[in-house]
Amino acid sequence: MPGAVVSITVTWVWTGAPFVVPSAMSKAGVDAMTKSLSLEWGRYGIRLNGIAPGLIPTEGMLARIRPGAEDPVGKAAAKNPMRKGGTGEDLGNLAAFLLSDGARWISGQTVALDGGNWLAHGAGNYNDYTAWGDAEWAEARARIKARNAEDKAQR
């Protein structure tokens, strides 16, 4: 039976990046699966593709990725070639296209959805963390723990 699968990965599967080893490793596995299964399952009419989104800010993401940062979206957007971050709608539109008959001959691809950021900056999303000392890491961990506790209390 024909079908389509879309997975979400990250651009770090191509570039690597500091401080994202667990994420990069797991997403690289998903990327390899996408490519391999597109070859195995193509004869059954099953297409597999991926999306590697860039900055699509959510409240939870910002509280954990850049804890305590002042306007992290604005700073990241200013560095982006398109001078903006993405939206959930951007992600949904690309996913809908990749799942549609309009993409019936696309398989085994991972599409960067980041305004060209990975081309311009490669692994630059977290490079500034390399300058952090123990105090900055401790503060970040404390802010993330506090946010996790807040979220858990609301469940």
N, C-alpha and C positions, 0 to 999 in steps of 0.2 A: 504494500500500500504506500503510495507516495506521501511525502511529508517534508517538513522543514524544522530544523532546530536552530535556535540562536542562543549562544552563550555570551556571558559578559566576562571580559578579561580586563587587562590593563596594558598600557603601552610599555610597561616595564618588561614585558615578555620579550621585547625587541632591544631595549636599551639597558636594562638593569637600572638600579637606583639604590642609593644608600637608605638603610633603615626599613626596607620593605621586603627582606628576604623571604619570610613565610608567604606573604601575598604573592610575590613574584614567582616563587616556586610552584605554588598551587595553581596559579593562573597560567603558567607556562605549560603545565600538564593539561589543562583544559584546552589551551591553544593547540597542543600536539594532538589531542584527541579529536578536535574539530577537523584538523587536516587529515588525519589518518582515517577516521570514520567516513569523511566525505569520499574518500577513495573506495573504501570497502562497501559502503551502502549506496553509492551513486547508482549502481545498476538496478536498485530497487526504487529509484525515483526519490530517494531521501537526500535532502541537501542539508549540510551543516555549515554554519557561518558564525562568526563572532563579532562582537562590538567591543572596542577598547575605549571607553569614555574618559574624557579629561575631567576637569573640575565641573561638577554638577552639584552645587552646594545644597546641603540639607542641614538642618539644625544639629542633628546627631553627629554627622560627619565633621562639621566644623568644631564641635566641642571636643572631639577626640583627636583629630588630625592636627589642628593648630590651637591647642588649649591656651586660652588667655591672650591670643593674638588679637591685635586691634585691626579690624577690617581685613581679615585674611582673604576674602573673596575679591575685594577691590585691588589688593596688592597682586594677587595671582592674575586677575583679569588684565591689569595694566601690563603685565609681561607677555600676555598671550598675543599672537599675531593679529587676531581679530578683536582684541581689546575687550573681551567679555568671557563670561563663563557660560556653560551650557545649561539646559533646563531638562526636566523630566520629559517634557513634550518632545524635545530634540531626540532624546533616547527612544521614546515610544515611536516616533515617526520612522526612525531608521529600522527599528525592530519590526515594525509593521511592514515596511517595504521588503526587508529580507525574508519575511515569512510569506509574502504575497507572490502571486503568479508573475508579477512584474520583475521578480528576481529569479525566475525559474531556471536560469542558466548560470547562476552564481553559486558556487559551492567551494568550501575549503578556504574561505577568506576571512580575515579578521580586519574590520574597518575601524580605523582610528576616528573617533568622534570627539575632537578636542580643539577645533579651530586652528589646527596646524601646530599646536604647542609642542608635540613630541618631536616634530621636525626641527623646530627652532631651538628647543632647550634640552632635548634628550632626557637625561636622568635628572634634570634640574629641579624637580618639584621639592625635593627634600635636602638639597645640597647645603642649605644654610644651617641645617642641624649639625653638620660636621664641626661647626665652631662652638657648639654648646659644651658647657662643662657640667660637672656633677650637679651643681645647684639648679641649672636650667632643666636637666633631666628629672630631678626630684620634684621640682615644681610642676612640670608637665604631667608626671605620673600622678601626683596628688590631684590635679584638676580633672584628669581622666577618671580616676577612681570616684571622685565626688560626683561627676556627671553620671557615671554608671549607677551609683547608688540612687541618685535622683530618679533616673529612668526606671530602675527596678521598683522603687517605692510607688511609682505611678501605675504599675501593672496590676 
